[in-house]
Amino acid sequence: MAHPHRLFLLPLLALALPVAGRAQSGKDLVIATTGGAQEQELRKHFYEPFEKATGIRVRPVSGAEAQTVARVKAMVTARSVSWDIFQAGDIQSSSDEYRALTEELGSFCEPLKSNDDLLPGACKPTGLLAAYGTTLLVYNEAKFPGVKPRSWADFWNVKDFPGPRSLPNFNDPWRVLAAALLADGVPVDKLFPLDLDGAFRKMDEIRPHVALWWKTGDQSVQGFRNGEYVMGMIWQTRASALRAEKQPLDWSQNQAVLVGDRWALIKGAPNRENALRFLKFYVDNIEGQARRCEAQTCTPTSRKAAAMMSADAQKALPLAPDVFGNLVVPDADWINANKTAILDRWNAWLQQ
């Protein structure tokens, strides 16, 4: 999930101190994620077991991705780094901006090349794959007792599927623009390069019906709880957490956007060796991967972990054959090459 240079202005140096406090080298490790349900699952299945196994205390930091990257940028620029690992989007992790903030993991990945249990590309110099998931269409099932919305064309169809919507606005607008083009009839395999003119024309149609442009995962789900909107584009991990709360939600994997997160080692991390130990622990903790992805409906890095999940959970995995064929697989090279132009146009459109 790329960010413009203006997010990285020097005044953000003041934000460089982590919420959890400055890490002390030796027996500490600071890990930054988007928080919420994901952090709870990571704490249960990874942080606490890692602490018991190693004596290294994990100090979690949470926040919106744009804010996290801005803080990492500020720390690296000031050469005063107090975090060790942060979770980067799979696409963004390969961009020049992110490479400037992170240490390459080529040496760490080398021994894992022969590990056939890992998904292809699970370990790259840009980071270790945490999991795959999707960003998808989620709706309040109680509001649609008859025909259910199953596509982005249905999302745009406010006549047959009435009610307020929510869409993300977290400095990664390409996925919303892709949904607009899909709603306009562009086939999944013809999306890239994105037709920005066509996408923004279609966005003009849905804009009056968007009750919330959410910036964090917590924001994306709160409106479902309080009835602020009946349909939205959110992460499947968050949707699964809502369903676990017995919220009347359902979703469609049709035309969902495939996304992944990678563990990235921050350049100048004060607890570098502890961070590498955690990454190895993450790879080896197959049961933890299974339990975390069981709870969040994600695809784990390990094939054995996927096989340990329940039959129902395995059917819902984003990489299941009958699901994958209808997913939007992003063109990372095009997105990274055009991210600044896309974001500038997006922000200008929102301010109209």
N, C-alpha and C positions, 0 to 999 in steps of 0.2 A: 504494500500500500504505500512517488518521488516528490520532492519538495523544493520549492523555489528558493533562490538564494536569500530572498528577503526574510525567510524564516530564520536565517542564521546570523542575524545582525549581532554585533558585539554586546548590545545591552542584555542579550540573553545569557551572557556570562553569569549574571546574577542568579540564573536558574540552575546553574551547574551543580549545586549541592543537592544530592539525592534526598528524597523523602525519608529514606531509611537511615540517613546519616552517612558520614564518610566511612568507607571501608577501611579496616585495619589489616594490613598484610599479615599473613600467617594463617589464621583460622577463620577467615571471612570470605564471602563471595557475594557480590551484589549483582542481581539479575533484574533487568527491566523488561516488562511485558505490558500489554494493554489492560491487565488486571481482570477483575470480575470473576466469572465462573471459571475461566481458563486458569487464573492464578490459583483458585481454590483446588482445582484438579491437579495442577502441577505441584502444589504444596503437599497434597496428600500422597501422590504417587511418585514424586521425584525429590522435592526439597527435603522433606522429613526423612525418607529412607537414605538419602545422600548424607545428611547430617549424622545419622546413626552409624553409617558405614565408615565415615571419614573423620568425624569430629569437626568438620568445617561448617560454620554457620552460614546459611543462606539468608541474605537480607533482600527481600523483594522490593522492587520499585514499580509503581504502576502509573499509567497515564496514556493519553491519546498518542498515537504513533508520531504525529507531526511534532508534538511537544517533546517526546522522548528523543527524536532525532535532533531537534534543535539543541537540546541539552547536551547530547553527545558531541555535537559539533562544537559547542561552546567549550566543553572540557578539553577536547583534542586541540582546538585552536590555542587555548590558554596553557596547554601542556600541564594541566592539573586534573588528571582523570581520577575519579572516585568510584566509577562503576566498572564492571568487568564484562558482562554479557548483555546484549539486548536482542530482542526479537525483531527481525527485519522481514518485510515481505519478500517472497521469493523473487519477484520481478525487480524490486528496488535494490535488492542485495547485489545485483550485478551492475548497477549504475556507477558512474565515475564518482558521484557524490558519496555513495556508501563505501566504495573501495577506499576513499581517502580517510574514512573514519575507522576502518577495521583492519585487523591483521589477517593476512591470507592464511588459510588452513590447509595448504597443500601438504605439508609434512604430516599433519594430523590425519588427513584423509588417505594418505598413501597405504597404510596397512589395511584399510577398510575396502580397498579395491577388490580384494578377493572374497569379500563377504557377500555371498550370493543371497543372503537373507534380506539385504537392504534393497529398497527400490532403486531403480536406475537414477543416477545423479543425486542420491541422497546426501552424499558428502562432496562438496565442491570447495575450491579455495575461497569462495564468497560466503560459506557458512554450512552448517549442518542442518539438514531438513528436520524440523520439529514435527510437522504433520501437513497433510493436504486437507483442504476443506473446500467449501463452496460459499459464494455469496449468492443468495437466491431469493425467490419470491415467496414471502411468508404472509399468511392471512389469518384473520379471525374466523374460524370455521363456523362459529355460531351466527355470524352475520351473513353467511351464504349457505343456507340450508339446502338449496337446490344445486344448480350447476356451480362448480368450483372454478376459480381462476387458475389457469394452468400455464399461462405464457405471458410474455411481456406485452403482447397485444391485448390480453385481458386486463393487465394492469392499467393500460392506457384507456380501456373501455369503461369509462365512468358511468355510462348509461346502463349497461347490463350488470355492472359490478360497482354500485355506488358506494361512496364513503371516502373520507380523507385518507391520504397516503403519507408515507415517509420514504425519504431517499437519503443516501449518505452524501456528506460534504466534508470529507476529511483529506483534502489535497490529493485525491486520487480519483479524479472524475471520469476517467476513461471507461470504467465499468458501467456507470450510469448512461453515458453516451452510447455504449454498445447496446444496452437494453433499449434505448430509444430507437436505434436502427433496427433491432430485431422486431420491435413493435410496429415499425414501418414496413416490415416484410423482407428485410435483408436476410438471406440465409446465414446460418451460423458459420459455415465455412467460407463465407465471402465478406466477413466483417472487416478484416484488416487489409490495407490501411483504412482506418475509420473515416467515413465521409462526415467531416465535422459540420459542414453546412447543413446537410440533411439531418444530422443528429440534433442540432440546436433548433431547427424548425420543429422537429417533433417534441423537443423539450418545452417549447412554447405552449403546446397543447396541454401538457400535464401540470405545468407549473401552478395554475390556480387551485389545484386539488392536493398540493403537497402541504400537509400541516406541519411537518418538521423536516428540516435538513440536519440530520444528526451528525455529530462529530466524534462520538465515542460509542463503544459497544453498550455501555450502560444506558445512554440516551436512546439507542436504537430499540431497546426492549421496553423501557418504562412506559412509552405511549401505548403499547399493547396491553399492559397491565391496567392502565387507567382509562382505556377506551378513547384515547386521543386520535387514533387512526385505526383503520381496519385492515390495512395492507401495507407492506413495505419491503424494501430490499435490505436484508440484514445477513449477517454471517450465520451459517447453519449451526455452528457451535452455540451461538446465543439462542437460536431458535430451539435447539434441543434442551437447553437449560430452562427456557420458558415452559416447554412441554412438561418437563420434570416438576414444575411448580403447579401442574394441572391446569395451565392456561389452555383455553380452547383453540389451539393453533394447529395449522397444518401448513405444508409447503409443497412447492413443485421444484423438482430437480431439472425439469425441462428448461433448457437455455440458461441454466445456472452457470456462474462464472467460477472456473477452477482457480483456486488460490492456494498458496502455500506460505509457510513461515519458516525462516531459518534462524538458528542460533548464530549470532555474529559476535566475534571476539573484538572488543574495543581496542584500538591502537593505544598502547601505553597503559593497559589495564594493570592496576596495582596488585591484583591477585591472579596473574596470568596462569600459573601452574594449577591453582585451584580450579580455574575456569576450564582448563583442558581436562582435568580429572572429572569435572561435572559432565562435559560433553561425552567423554568415554562412558561414564555411568549411564547417560541417557541412551546411548546406543545399546548397551548391554542389558538395560532394564526392560526386557521384552514384555513382562507382565504389566509393568507400569504403563507402557505405551498402549497395551490392549485396554486396560481399565480406563485410562484417560480418554481414549478415543471411543470407548463404549459409552461413556457419559456424554461426550460432546459430538458424536457422529462425525468423526474425522478419520482419515486414512493414516495409519501409523507408518513410521519409517520402516519397520520390520514386517516382512511377510508373515513370519511366525506369530507376531502380535495380532495381525489381522485375523489369522486363523483361530486365535484364542477367543475372539469376540463372538457374541451370540449370533445365531443364524439371522435373526431379524436385523441386527446391527450390520452384519456383513452385507446384506442386501441393500442397505441404505448408503453404503460407502460410495463416495463420489467417483471412485475408479472402478466400480462394478461395470461389467461390459454393457449392460442394457441402459446404464446411466451415462457412461462416458461419451457415447456417440452423439448425445445431444447437449454436451457441455460446451461452453465458450472457453477455448484454450487461448489465453492471451499471447500476443506477439510481443515478447519482452523487449526485443531490439527496437521495434517501432515505438513502443510506449516510452522507453527510456530516451530515444532520440527526439521525441516530440513532446516530452512532458511539460516543459516550460511554456511552450506555445499553447498547449491544451489548457493548462491551469490558468494562464493569463486570460484566455478567452472565457473560460468557465467563470472566473471571478468577475469579469466584466459583465457577463450575462446575469449573474446573480444580483448585481448592483443596479441593473436597469429598472 
